[in-house]
Amino acid sequence: MTRGGPILSDAPEFNIDPAGFWADPYPDLKRMRAEAPIAYVPQLGATLITRRDDIFEQEKRIEVFSSDQPQGLMTVLMGQNMMRKDGEAHMAERKAIFPTVSPRTVKQVWTAQFRAATERVLDGLAPRGRCDLVRDYAMPVSAEALKAITGLTNMAAAEMDRVSQGMIDGCANYAGDPGVEARCHDCTASIDAHIDAMIPVLDAAPDHSLLSVQRRAGLSDAQTRANIKLAISGGQNEPRDAIAGAAWAVLSHPAALARLRAGEVPWQHAFEEYARWISPIGMSPRRVARRDTVQGVTFEPEDRVFLMFGSGNRDERVFAHPDRFDLDQDIAAAISFGAGPHFCAGAWASRALIGEVALPMLFARFPRLALDGAARFGGWAFRGPLSVPVRW
């Protein structure tokens, strides 16, 4: 059917207040799951799939719900990276970058570097007695890890954070704000300049970094740059938000913190449960490649679909206590890293950085760590804390 514009799915319409949805999307998503699990949201110009099992099934049907989105914001602003490809083209690039992100490389190369960089950040914070976990701890810890993984060791941590946020804002700029788009272009230009400076360095001394590995694999310059921008857009803000957010969740639940400190529950599980409860990546867009019907809803070619991971991770049909942070929660069905062929390639690095390094090292260094005010959260496509004040 048409809704005053291009052909769209015939899903029931569900209206939201964009500002309220950004502040807290979960009440609306809960209503959608109950009343209209596949719903067209005019304020977002997309049809949202909100139940976990539907997302899990449909994400794998790339012949219908395609990641190839030539006119999508990510492709237009950042170049066509492997996340915006399907089938053999996607798998070829995924294989090319595997030496950078494999479990073996993470264990043998990156984890020691993560620990050393995190130790330096903690050393700098220790005398202060208080900080904002987002800005002062999680941001530099995430950025230093990403500098090593991408090969852009010439980029300052604050600049890594800035360019990541600029691209994320650009990719979520469905309202078409020209200022947001301009900032995104400025950020991608900064990344390109840093890549230009590092190419001769890494060609002369190859390593396991994404820039070096892709060049040795023979990927084109355009592919290499697009995939590095992808890694920065997904590898800075999400770990940053998960580190600070999971720390906040634990500090807000003293019984959980006591169990973690006693070693009864691994820190890795606290991270995984936080990523289910407040999914740092709340949504992934798809383009409808051919006409199809799902759960009675007909999709037309070129429809825009959002797979709402953050909603699926709170599906009351799947999780016993979906709206609670609960270390006893069975999280086997969580889709925090995706569910299909586009399962996050950086998942092993993220798990090591957050669950093995950033969280346990923070709480070991500061045994008296406590919240020092209210935390603030925001976002729905990407969600995380804006500020987590703490003292020790």
N, C-alpha and C positions, 0 to 999 in steps of 0.2 A: 504494500500500500504506500501511498505518498503522504507526507506530512508537510506540505508546503515547500517541498524541495526534491532532492533525489529519491530514488526508490529505496525504501527501508524495509526492515523486517516487519512482520505484522504482530510483533510482540505487544502485550499490553503496555500502556504508557505509565511511567512512574516519575513524578516530579520531585525534585530536590531543591533545597536552598544551597547553592554552591558554597557559600561561606560556612554554613553549618556543617556541610558534608566534609569540608576541609578540616574543620575543627574536630569533628568526631563523626566518622562515616558509619559507625557500627549500628546505631539505631535504625537508620534507613536500610542498611544491608540486611539486618535481621527481618525487617518488614518485607523486603523483597523476597528473601528466602521463603517466607511463609506465604505471601500473597501472590507474588509474581516472580518466580525464581529465574525466569528469563524475561527481562523488562527493558523497554526502550526508555532511556533517560534523555529528554530533549535538551536539558541544560548541558549535557556532555556530548550530544550528537552521536550517541552510540547505544548499542544493545548490550546489556550487561548479563553475563551468566554468573550466578551467585552461589549455587550449591556445589559442594565439594566434589561429589561423584560426577556431576555433569561436566565440571571443569576437567577433572581427571580423564574422562572419556573423550571429550571433544578436543582437548589440546593435542591429542595424538592424531586427529583426523586432518592432517595438513593439506589434503586434497580439497577440503572445504574451508577450513579456518587456517588461512595461509599467513606465514610470517613475512612473505615477500610483499612489501608495501612501498612501491615506488614513490607514492605521494605522501607517505607517512612522515610525521614530524622528525622522527629519528633519522630516517634515510635522507631527507632533505637537508637537515641541519648538520649531520655528522658523517654522511656517506653511508653506503650500503655495507654494513658489517655482517658478520656471520649470523647474528641473531635475526636479521631480516632476510634470511635465505632459508630455503627448505631443501629436503632431499639430498642429492649428491653434492650440490654446491655447498650446502651447509656442512655436511660431514667432511668434505675435503678440507675446509678451513679449520674445523674443529680438530681434525687429525693433525693439522700443521702446528697448532698451538699447544697440543697435548704435552710436549716435553716441558713446557713452562708450568703447567698447572696439574700435572699428574700427582697422584698420592706419593709416589716415590720422590719426586722433585720437592714437593712440599716438606716431606719428612727430612730429606737429606740436605736440602739447600736453604729453603726459605725459613723454616721454623727457627733455626739458630739466629738468623738475621732479625726475625721478628722479636725474639727475646732480647737481643742486644739493643735494638732501637727502643723497645719498651722500657728497658732498664734506664736508658738515658733520659727518657721523658719523666720517669718516676723520680730520678735523681734531681731533676730540675724543679719538680713540684714539691718535694718533701719539705723544704724549709718554709713554704708558704702557709701551711696549715689549713687552707681552704682553696677551692677552685670550682669552676664550672666543668663538670665531667665531659660535656659535649665539646666545648671549645678548647679546653686546656689539656685534656687527656685523650679522649677517643679520637679527636680530629688528628693530632700529630701521630698517634700510634698507627691509625689507619693509613695516613698519608705516607709515612716512612715505609710501611710495608708495600704500598702500591708503587712507590718510586722504584723500589728494588724489582718488583715483578714486571713492571712495564719497561724498565730500562731507562726511565727518565730521572736519573739520579741528579740531574742538573736543575730540577724543579724544586723550589722551596715548598715545604709542607703546606703553608698557607695558600700558596698558589694552586697546589693540587686540589685543595678543598674548594677554592673559588671556582676553578674551571669545571670541577665535577658538579657543583651546585648549579652553575650556569647552564650546563648541558641538560641536567635533570629538569630544571625549570623550563628550558626550551622544549623538551620532549613532552612536557605536560601542559604546554601552552595552547590548549584547545580553544581558548577564548581569542587567540590571535593578537595578544598584546605586543605592539611593535617594540617596546622597550625591552621586554623579555627576549624577543628574537635577536635584537641587536647585541645584548649582553652574551647570548649564546654564541653568536658569530665571533665576538671578541675572544671568548674562551677557547673555541676551536682553533682560532688563529694562534693563540698562545701555545697550545699543544703542538701544532705544526712547527712552530719556531723551535721548541725544545727538541722535537724529533730531529729536525734538520741538524741541530748542534750535536746530537748524540750518534747519528749514523756513522760518521767516520770513526768515532771512538769505539763503538761496538763492532764495527767491521774489522778494526785492527785487533780487538781483544774480545772475541765472541764469548757470550755467557748464556745463562738459562733464561734471560729476560725475554719478554714478549717481542720487543723490537728486534732483538738479535735472532731469536728462533724463527720468526716469520721471514726475515730476510734470507736466512740460510735455507728455508724451505722453498724459496722461490716465489712467494706471494708477491703480487704487484704492489707498487707503492700505495695505490689507492686502497687496496685491501688491508695492507699493514696499518695505515693511518686510521682507517675506519675501525679496525678491531682494537687498536690502542684507545681510541676515544670511547668505544664501548666498555672496555675494561675500566677506564677511569670513571665513566658515568655510573657503572654498577659496582665498582670496587673501592670507592671512597666513602660516599655517603651511607651506603647500606651497612658496611662494617662499623663505621663511625656511629651510626644510629643504634646498631645492635649492641655495641659495647656499652655506650652510655645508658641505653634503655634497659638492657638486662641488669646492669648494676643498680639502676633505680628500682627495678622490679624486686630484686633481692633485698635491697635496703628497705623497701616498703613492706616486706614480709619477713619479720624477724625469725619466725620458726624455720622458714626455708633457709635463711642465712646460717642459722645454727647448724642445720643438717649439712650444708655445703662446707662450712668450716671444719666440721667433724669428719668429713670425708665419707659421709653416708650416701651422698649423691654427688656424682661428678659434675664439675662446672660445665662440661659439654652439654649435659642434659638441661641445665638452667638456660643456656643459650638457645637450645633447640625449642624449649617450651616458650621462651620469650618470643622467638621468631614465629611460632604458631599464633601466639596470643596477639601480638602487635607486629604484623608482617611488615618488615622494612620495604619489601617490594609487594605492594598491595594489588597491582594490576599489570596485565600484559595485553597489549592490543593485537588484534588479528584483522585481516581483510578476508571477506568472504570471496572465495575463488569461483564457486559455482553454486547454483540454486540447491537448497537443501532444507529439510525440515527436521527440527529437533524439539522433542517434547511438545509437539503441536504448533511450534512457531516456525514459520517459513522465512528463510533468509534468502535475500537476492544478491547476485554478484555485486561486488564493491561495497556492500554493507560494512560498517565498522563495528567490530565486536570487542568488548573488553572481558577478558577472563579475570574474575575478581578473586585472586588468591587470598587476599585478606579476609574476604567473606567466607570462602571455602574452609579456611582454617578455624572459623568459629561456627561451623555448621553443627547445630544441635542434634542432627541425625547421625553424626559421626563421633563427636567428642562429648564425654560425660559432663565436663564443666567448661563449656566453650568460652565463657566470658570471664574466666578466672585464670590467674597465673597459679598453676598447681603443679608442683614437682612430681606428683603421683599420676599426672595425666598420661594416658596412653597416646603418644604422639606419632605412632607408626604411620598413620594416614595423613599426616601433615604434608602440605604441598608448598612449603615456604620457598623451596628452590626450584619450583616447577614440577611438572609431572610427565612430560613427553620428551621428544627428541631435543628440545631446547632446555633440558635440565641444566641448571647453572654450571658452566664449566669451571667457575671459581669456587665451587662449594667446598672442596677439600682445603683450599687456602683459607677461606673464611672460617671454617670450623677450627683449623689450627690456630689462626690469629686470635679468634675470640674465645673459644672454649679452652684452649690449651695455654694461651699466653696472656692476653689482655685482662681477662677477668680474674684468673687465679693470682696473677702477679700484683694486680691492684689491691686485692683484699689481703694478700700476704704482706705487702709493704705497709699498709695502713690498717692495723687490727681494730682501730677505733673509728673507722670510717662511718660517717653518718650523714643523712640528708640535712641540708642547711637552708631549707626553704622548699617551696612548691616547684615541681618540675612542670614544664610546658611542652605540649605535644602538638603536632600539626601534620596535615597531609592525608591523602587517600591513595593516590597512585604510588607514591613513595611516602611512607609514614615513619616518623621518629620524633625523639625529643628535641626541642629547640633549646632547652636549657635544663641542666640538672645540677643545682648548687649543692656542694658537699663540704664537709670539714673533717679533720682528723686530729 
